[in-house]
């Protein structure tokens, strides 16, 4: 029987936990073999803006770079 490989959850947007940036949103990228997701160093004013950035070409390139860097280590 074939074993299924665990898949990573997709990147997601969440409210920033940093009190200095209260009311903003950030994008978090789950990384293999790491307990906490990687934070993308951008802040967004709305949840919709953060989620649309995830699906933009710039967002996809940045997320792919984060995952590539994680695989190197």
C-alpha positions, 0 to 999 in steps of 0.5 A: 500500500502506498503511503501518502506524503504529508502536504504543507498547508498553503500560505495564509494571511493573519493579523499581526501579533506585534503591538507596534503594527496593531491592526495590520496583517502579515503573510505566513508561509508554512515551512517543512521541518519547522514548527512556526511558519515563516513570516513574510517581511511585508505588512498589509492594511487589510486582510484582502490586500494580504490574501491578494498579494499571496496570489499575485506574481510577486507574492508567488515568487517570494513564497517560492523563494522562502520555500527554496531557502528552507530546502537548502538548510 
